[in-house]
Amino acid sequence: MVDKLKLQRLLIRINRISCWLLLFFVVAYIVTGYAMTGRFGFNTLIRPRIALNYHNIMHAPLIILFLIHVIISIYFASKRWKIFKKK
């Protein structure tokens, strides 16, 4: 059986990794979106057709990383706020 402290440390590590990956994907999602539309000169960084391909590929990772990050954060918040008290 996994020690409770080790499990919490693992969850914290997963949460932090998912946070940084989520930040990277959100910035890339915004850049590819602007590159597709040609706004703010981002189309000079990435061609609009390539930006569209990357933009469409990023949907699943964004959703998965968002869910991982939110679920772990809600778990720790519920422990802090003692929402689920043991009787």
C-alpha positions as CSV (number, residue, x, y, z in Angstrom):
1,M,0.0,0.0,0.0
2,V,1.2,3.5,-0.9
3,D,2.0,5.7,2.1
4,K,-0.4,8.6,2.3
5,L,2.5,11.2,2.4
6,K,4.1,9.7,-0.7
7,L,0.8,9.8,-2.5
8,Q,0.3,13.5,-1.6
9,R,3.8,14.3,-2.8
10,L,3.2,12.4,-6.0
11,L,-0.1,14.3,-6.5
12,I,1.6,17.6,-5.9
13,R,4.4,16.8,-8.4
14,I,1.8,15.7,-11.0
15,N,-0.2,18.9,-10.4
16,R,2.9,21.1,-10.9
17,I,4.0,19.3,-14.0
18,S,0.5,19.5,-15.4
19,C,0.4,23.2,-14.6
20,W,3.6,24.0,-16.5
21,L,2.5,21.8,-19.5
22,L,-0.9,23.5,-19.4
23,L,0.8,26.9,-19.5
24,F,2.9,25.9,-22.5
25,F,-0.1,24.5,-24.4
26,V,-2.3,27.5,-23.7
27,V,0.4,29.9,-25.0
28,A,0.9,27.7,-28.0
29,Y,-2.8,27.5,-28.6
30,I,-3.1,31.3,-28.5
31,V,-0.1,31.8,-30.8
32,T,-1.4,29.3,-33.4
33,G,-4.9,30.9,-33.2
34,Y,-3.4,34.3,-34.0
35,A,-1.2,32.8,-36.7
36,M,-4.3,31.3,-38.4
37,T,-6.1,34.6,-38.4
38,G,-3.0,36.7,-39.3
39,R,-3.4,39.0,-36.3
40,F,-0.5,40.8,-34.6
41,G,2.0,39.4,-37.1
42,F,1.9,35.9,-35.8
43,N,1.5,34.6,-39.3
44,T,5.1,35.5,-39.9
45,L,6.1,33.0,-37.2
46,I,4.0,30.1,-38.5
47,R,2.2,29.6,-41.8
48,P,-1.6,29.7,-41.3
49,R,-2.1,26.1,-42.6
50,I,0.6,24.7,-40.3
51,A,-0.9,26.7,-37.4
52,L,-4.3,25.2,-38.1
53,N,-2.9,21.7,-37.9
54,Y,-1.2,22.4,-34.6
55,H,-4.2,24.2,-33.3
56,N,-6.5,21.2,-34.0
57,I,-4.0,18.7,-32.5
58,M,-3.9,20.6,-29.2
59,H,-7.5,20.1,-28.2
60,A,-7.1,16.8,-26.5
61,P,-3.9,17.6,-24.5
62,L,-5.5,20.8,-23.3
63,I,-8.6,19.1,-22.1
64,I,-6.6,16.2,-20.4
65,L,-4.1,18.5,-18.7
66,F,-6.9,20.8,-17.6
67,L,-8.8,18.0,-16.0
68,I,-5.8,16.5,-14.3
69,H,-4.8,19.9,-12.9
70,V,-8.4,20.8,-11.7
71,I,-9.2,17.5,-10.2
72,I,-6.0,17.4,-8.1
73,S,-6.4,21.0,-7.1
74,I,-10.0,20.4,-6.0
75,Y,-8.9,17.4,-4.0
76,F,-6.3,19.4,-2.1
77,A,-8.7,22.3,-1.6
78,S,-11.4,20.0,-0.2
79,K,-8.8,18.6,2.3
80,R,-7.8,22.1,3.3
81,W,-11.3,23.3,3.8
82,K,-12.2,19.9,5.5
83,I,-15.3,19.4,3.3
84,F,-15.3,15.7,3.7
85,K,-14.7,15.2,7.4
86,K,-14.1,11.7,8.8
87,K,-16.5,10.8,11.6
